[in-house]
Amino acid sequence: MVGQNDENMLSDMLPIYYSRLFPQNIFCRWLSCGSSPQPLSNRELSFTLADDVYLRYLSFSNQKELQTLLQKKCPHKLDIGAVYNTKPSIGRHDAVVLSRELVFDIDLTDYDEVRTCCQEAKVCEKCWKFMVIACEIIDKTLKEDFGFQSILWVFSGRRGIHCWVSDYEARTLDSPGRGAVADYLCLITGGDNQNKKVHLGSDSLHSSIRRALSIIDKYFDQLLQDQEFFSTPDRLEKLLKMIPDETLRSQVQKSIESLTESSLEKWKTFVSVYENYCRESGNNVRKIRYLTEEIKIQYCYPRLDVNVTKGFNHLLKSPFSIHPKTGKVSVVFKPSNAKNMKLDEIPSIYSLLDDSSPDNAQHQANMRTAVKNFQEVVFSLEKSEAIRKRNDANVSLDF
């Protein structure tokens, strides 16, 4: 049986994976649509080879060329870049970026200040709930507030998720436009030294914030139990520092610092003290009108790597790439199914290519499901691209 997560085995296994299991046809169709109206050959690919040899500005014109490239180079990591006005190549200074999917990168290391079960590269079922919340909030926002439809969700292979928006309007957004979308999705601001990082003001909450809170509320009690946000004096201190009103802070501290109950019970006590204080203080509580909502958001709301979204030519790992450290496949999943995903059920190159692995049958099935998820998004994208081209042709005929 192949040793799990043995990077030394990747060079032998990857050629088999790329020829047998990597969905080359649908991958090319996805990138072709995403490159339109430019030819597929104008799209940049980047390979990371064994020993961290890094190759940029690669390109291919069709599936046969992709197959040859994958077999010849055998990349340990495969990244996708932007679409240029010409075929990308090293040292070409006249190449201009024309389009790029709108992408989002959410990584659990950005939650290290709030998650307590794991840190850094580690991830477990408990902290995966942060990714479930992020996926549900971002997916709904992109569809309901921006009208985007072609949205692909991909497991990063280790501790995060990636989102690719392929609608024509998203692909052709300029940097300020991408920045505006990223900023719209950022509610947590401030560096490590700032205690309270969410400020919702005192006016009525925007519908997108109310929607995000309704999603957070589905998981908040369970997260409190899983993460025990307030179980130690240090963790409790973090909560107290988020309360700007000194009188309220003092009352909360007196009420909960001696409690030995769970974080869930401490939260309920905090909410009770807060609500009583607001009732008694009348109109003098405008600055803490949404304090409970702000705290929930600070603990649970998506934490984006904003630079990835704003950057036009930022490279991002390809769907169905293999993560070299874990061996796991960057599978495509449905946002509605994020909450049902189990990390140990995500296929790895080792379990897929080892017939004697106890996980082989289930991982093969899960791989087929991931490819089917990918196909559904691509077929829908192809349909919308065909409609767009037909409409463009009709408009030009009218003139």
N, C-alpha and C positions, 0 to 999 in steps of 0.2 A: 504493500500500500504506500502511496506517495505521502511523504511527510507534509503535514499542514504548514502553510505559510513559509515554504522553503524557497526563498528567492533564487537560489542557485538552480532550481528546476525550471524556472520560467523560460529560459532560452530554449529548452527542449520542448516545452509544452505550448508556448505561444503560437508557433507555426501551425500546430494541429488545431488550436482554438480558432485562429483566424480563418483557416480553410473550412472547418466543419461547423463552427457555432456562431461566429461573428456574422450578424445579419447584413452582409455586404450590399445586397440589392436594395433593401429598404433604406439603408444608410445613405446610399448614393442618391436615391430619390428624394430623401429629406433634404440633403445638402443642395441638390439641383433646384428644388423649389425655393430653398432659402437663399440661393444665389441669384435667382431670376430678377431682372432680365439679363444679367451677365452670365457667361458660360460657367459651367462647373469648374473649369480649369483655373478660374480667377480666385478661387477660394484657397486660403492658406490652411495647411495642416502642419502640425509640429509633432515630432517624435522624440521621446526620451528613450534612448537605448540602454543596454546594460552598462553598468559603471557610470551612470548619469551623463552619458554622451547626449548632447542636446542638438537636434536638427530643426531649424525653422525654415519657413518659406518653401515647404514642399507643396506639390499640387498634383492633381490627376484629372483626366478628362472623362473617364468612364469606369465602370466596375472592373473591367479587365486590368486597367492600369492600377487601380486601387489594390487589387489582389496581388499583382506583381510587387507593388511597393511594400505591402504588408509582409509578404513572404521573404522578400530580399532584406528588409531592414529589421523585421521582427521587433517592433517597438514595445518596450515595457510599459510605456504610457503614451496615449494618443490624445492630443489636444487639437481643438478647432479654433481657428482665428476668423478674421474678417474676409469680406469679398472686396477685391480691388478692381480698378479699371483695366488692369492688365494681368497677365500671369505673374504671380509673386515670385521673386527670386532675390537671393542675397545681393546686396549692394545696388539694387535698382532704386534710384532716387525719384523716378517719375511716377512710381506707383502711388495711387491715391485710394484711400479706403472709401468705398461707396455705400456699403451696407453691412449690417451685422445683426443677428438676432439680439433682442433685448434679453439680457441674462441676469439671473440673480443667484448669488452664492451664499448659502447659510451654513455655518460651521459651528459645531457644538463647543469648540474652544472659546468662542465669543460669549458663551454662557457660563464660563468658569466662575464668574463672580457671584452667580446665583445657584448653579447646580452643586449639589453636595455629594452625590453618589459617585461621580467620576471627575477626573481632571485631565486636561491636555488631550492626548490621543485616545484615551479610553472612552468607551461608550457602552451603555447598557439599555435594557428595556425601559428603565425608569426615566433616564434623561432623553430617550427617543421621543417622549411626549412633547418636548419642546419643539422638535422637528415637525410633529403632527400639527401642532398649533400654528407654526410658521407656514406650513404648506396650505392649510385651510384658509388662513387669513389672506395670504398673498394671492392664492388662486381666485378667491371670491372678489378681491379688490380689482385684480386685472380684468376679470370678466364683467363685473357689475359697474365699476367706476370708469373703466377705460374702454370697454367693449371688445377686448381682445378675445380670440377664440382658439387660436392654434398654440396651445400651451403644453409643453413637454416637461414632465417631472422625472428627475433622474437621481438615484441614490449615488452619492459621491464615491462609494467604495470603502469608506471607513467611518466617518463621523459627521456626515452632513448631507445636504441635498442641493441640487442645482435645478434651476428653472429656465427653460428656453422659450421665448415668445417669438413665433415665426410669422405672425401676421405682417403683411406688407408695410402697414403703417408703423409697426414696431421696428421692423428691420431698417427702415429708412429714417428713423428718428436721428436728429443730430445730437451732439454731446449735451447741449443745454436741455434738450427735450428729455434725454435719458436721465439727466440730473434731476429734472423736475419730477419724473416718476419715482426715482429713488428717494427724493426728499419727502414726497407725499407718503411714502411707506416707512419713513423714519420718525418714530415718536420718542425714542430713547436717545438723549444727547448728553454730552459731557464726558470728561475723562475719568480716570481712576480716582481722582481726589474729590470728585463731586458725589455727594451722598444721594441727592434727589435728582433724578435724570429725566423725569417726565413732568411736563407742565401743561395742563389742559386748559388753564384759564378759568373763567367763571361764567362764560356764556354757555348757551346750549351746545351740547356735544354734536360734532359733525356725525352724519349717518355712518361714515366709514369707521369711526371710532366706536360707535355703539355696536356696529356689526362685529368688530374685532373683539369687543368685550363679551358679546354673547357667545363667541367661540371659546374664549378663554374660560368663561364660566362653566362650560361643559367639562373642563378638565381640572379646574383650579383646586377643588377639594382633594382630588386624587394626587395632584402634584404636591400639595401641602403634606400629605401623608408620605409620599415617596421621598420627597426632598427634605422634609423637616426644616423648613426655612428658618424657624425661630427656636430651635431646640437647644442652642448653647448661648451663653451670655454674649459672645461676639456676634452671633447671627441676630440675636434680639436687638443688639445695639444698632445694627444696620437698619432695622425697621424703625427704631426710635428716631434715628437721624433723618429719616424721610419725612418726619412730622414737623412742619415749619412753625406751628403754633406752640409756644413754650408751655402754656397752661395745659393744653391738651396732651402734649408730650409727657408732662409730669403725671397727669391722671392715668394715662395708658401705662406708664412705667410702674406706678404703684399697683395697678390692677393685675398686670401679667408677669412681672419679674419674679414673683414668688410662686407662680403656678408651676406645677410639675407635670401638667397634662401635655398632650401632643400639640404640635404646631397648629393643627386644625382647631383645637379648642382655644388656643391663644388668639388665633385670628378672630374667632367668633366673639371672644371677650373684647378684643380691640374694636371690632365693628360696633358692638353694643355701647362701649364707652364713647366712641366717636359720634354715634347717632344721638346719644343723650346730650353730649356737649353741644352739638349743632342745634338741637331743639331749644336748649336753655339759652344759647347765645344769640338766637334770632338772626338778624341781618349782619352780624359782625363776623360771619364765617365765610365770606365770599372767596377768600384766597385758599380755603380748604374745601370748597364745595365738592370737588371730585377727588378727594384724597384717596379713598379706597380704590377708585378706578385707576388712579395714577400708580398706586403701589402694585396692583395686579398687572398693569402694563409693564412696569419696570421688571417684574419677575418673569413675565411670560411672553411678552410681545416679540415678534421676529427681530433678530439682530442681523442686519444685512452687512455684507462687505460692500459698502457703497461704491468703492472705486471700481469694482468689477462691473457694476451696472453702468456707471458713468462712462467708463473707458470704451472707446470705439473698437480698439484692436486688442483688447485683453483676451488672452487665450484661456479656454476653459475645457476641462476634460470631456472627452467624447462619451456619449452613451455607449455602453457595452465595452468600454475600455476596462482593463484589469488593473486593480490597485496593487502596485508592486509589494506593498507592505503586508496587506491582508490576503491578497489573491482573490478578493471578491470582485464580482462583476458589477459594473455601474449600470444596474438594471433600470428600466423605465417602469414607473408605477403610476397607477391612477390616484389622483389626490383624494378621492373618496375612500381609497383603500389604505391610506397611509397609517391610519389608526390600527389596522389589522396586521401590519407588517411585523414579522419577527426577525431580528437580526441574524439569528442562527439558521434561518430558512432562506436567506439570500444566497444564491449560488456562488460557489468559488470555482476557479479554474481547476483546483485539485479534485473537488468532489465531482465535477462535471466529466473529467477525463479519466477518473479512476472507477472502473466498473465495480470494484470490490468495496467502495466506500459505502457505509450505511446510509449516507445522505444522497447517494447518486440518483435514485429514482425520483425523490421529491425535488431535488435541485434541477433535474432535467425538466420536470413539469413546470417548475417556477420560471425557468429560463424561457420555456415556450410561451408562458403567460406574458412575460416581459416583452418578448418580441411582438406578440399580438397587441399589447398596449401601444407599442411603438408604431405598428402598422396602422392602427386606428387613427392616431394623430396625423400620420403622414397622408393617409387617404383623404382625410378631411381637409388637410392643407392643400393637396393637389386639386381638390374640387374648388376650393375658394380661389386658388391661383388661376384656374381655368376661367372662372366667372370674371375675375378682375381683368384678365387679358381680353376677354370678349367685350367687356364694358369699355375698356380703353380703345379697342379697335372701333367700336361703334361711335365713340366720341370723336375719334380722328376722322371717321367717315363723314360725320355731321359737318365738319369744317371743310 
